[in-house]
Amino acid sequence: METTALMQFLRSFCDNSCWKFAVFWKVRLGSPMILNWEVGYVHHLRPIESMEIIAKNIFGNTMDDTFLPQCEASMYDGRSGEHPINLVVADMSRLQYAWGEGVVGEVACTGCHCWVTIEDILTCVAMGYKCPEEWLLQFAAGIKTILLVPLLPHGVLQLGSLEEISGYRGSGSN
């Protein structure tokens, strides 16, 4: 699939839906087989939206509205209008996964999707399980749900949402 068509495919998941980013991890044949970032799409979010999301994640709904402008000024300091999700997704582009290793590699290897919410992550961390570092960054940036879908034999689709979405927890999920 050419990059323009793939970008439109990813965009179609994010426009007018709860998904705010989509990434395609492409299988590179070889020994060992590797999944590399092929292309990603982030739905445009204003920086103030990110501050509202982060503040609600930290303070809940008890946050005073006067806090937002102060926080926005100190976090962004007028230098960058980037939404934290843009930065996290851009950072993902340097990652690669060996076939069967890491969550992305496991999804490709098993052919089973993986649906993870922030609640799942908090439970795992509380129980002492290790969570993928890149997911911690995504959840810290405001993502509340990550969905990985195998698109075999081509690769894995990763979607992220600012909403906590209850997914299907049947036998095909990890």
Disulfide bonds with the S-S distance in Angstrom:
none
